[in-house]
Amino acid sequence: MRIDLTPSTTPQLERSNSSAAAASGAPNNLEPVGSGAVDVANLSTGSEAVQQLKAHLAGVPDVRQQRVNELRQAIGNGTFQVSPAKIADAMLA
């Protein structure tokens, strides 16, 4: 099946009333009410709270070196004991 779209075979489409009015320069309902009307939008994404948390986090060390040293010493001395109950509780919490 072949569709022929040459101008001689396609009918001319008429403009709707709204587009004809817009083309003629007729006023529409989207104009500002007053000459000094200004739209203002305030968006809040919580960025202030995020910035405060980032600043606080920057002061916290990545590794608690004192705790690491304590664990190394306990493992080296053979005094480090693993509690399966504590591990299970922490996993479920």
C-alpha positions as CSV (number, residue, x, y, z in Angstrom):
1,M,0.0,0.0,0.0
2,R,1.4,3.4,-1.0
3,I,0.5,6.7,0.8
4,D,0.7,9.7,-1.4
5,L,1.4,12.9,0.5
6,T,1.8,15.4,-2.4
7,P,0.0,18.7,-1.8
8,S,-2.5,18.1,-4.5
9,T,-3.9,15.0,-2.6
10,T,-3.9,16.3,1.0
11,P,-6.7,18.5,2.1
12,Q,-6.0,21.9,3.5
13,L,-6.4,22.0,7.3
14,E,-8.2,24.9,8.8
15,R,-6.8,26.7,11.9
16,S,-8.8,26.3,15.1
17,N,-10.4,29.4,16.6
18,S,-7.7,29.8,19.3
19,S,-4.8,29.7,16.9
20,A,-6.6,32.0,14.5
21,A,-7.2,34.5,17.3
22,A,-3.5,34.3,18.3
23,A,-2.4,34.8,14.8
24,S,-4.7,37.9,14.4
25,G,-3.1,39.5,17.5
26,A,-6.2,39.1,19.7
27,P,-5.4,39.2,23.5
28,N,-5.2,36.0,25.3
29,N,-5.8,35.1,29.0
30,L,-2.1,34.5,29.7
31,E,-1.0,38.1,29.9
32,P,0.2,39.4,33.3
33,V,-2.5,41.2,35.3
34,G,-0.5,44.2,36.3
35,S,2.4,45.9,34.6
36,G,4.6,45.3,37.7
37,A,3.6,41.6,38.2
38,V,6.6,39.5,39.1
39,D,6.6,35.8,39.7
40,V,8.9,34.5,42.5
41,A,9.6,30.8,43.2
42,N,11.5,29.7,46.3
43,L,12.8,26.1,46.2
44,S,14.2,24.4,49.2
45,T,16.0,21.1,48.9
46,G,17.5,21.0,52.4
47,S,20.9,22.0,51.0
48,E,21.6,24.0,54.2
49,A,21.3,20.9,56.3
50,V,23.4,18.9,53.9
51,Q,26.1,21.6,54.0
52,Q,26.1,21.6,57.8
53,L,26.4,17.8,57.9
54,K,29.3,17.9,55.3
55,A,31.1,20.4,57.5
56,H,30.6,18.2,60.6
57,L,31.7,15.1,58.7
58,A,34.9,16.8,57.5
59,G,36.0,17.1,61.1
60,V,35.5,13.3,61.8
61,P,38.5,11.1,60.9
62,D,38.0,8.3,58.4
63,V,39.7,5.8,60.7
64,R,39.5,5.6,64.4
65,Q,43.2,4.9,64.7
66,Q,43.1,4.5,68.5
67,R,40.5,1.7,68.2
68,V,42.5,0.1,65.4
69,N,45.7,0.1,67.5
70,E,43.8,-1.5,70.5
71,L,42.4,-4.3,68.3
72,R,45.9,-4.9,66.8
73,Q,47.4,-5.2,70.2
74,A,44.6,-7.5,71.4
75,I,45.0,-9.8,68.4
76,G,48.8,-9.8,68.8
77,N,48.5,-10.7,72.5
78,G,45.9,-13.4,71.8
79,T,43.4,-11.7,74.1
80,F,40.9,-10.7,71.3
81,Q,37.7,-12.8,71.7
82,V,34.9,-13.0,69.2
83,S,31.4,-13.2,70.6
84,P,29.0,-14.9,68.1
85,A,26.0,-13.5,70.1
86,K,27.2,-9.9,69.7
87,I,27.9,-10.4,66.0
88,A,24.4,-11.9,65.5
89,D,22.8,-9.1,67.4
90,A,24.6,-6.5,65.4
91,M,23.6,-8.2,62.2
92,L,20.0,-8.2,63.2
93,A,20.0,-4.7,64.4
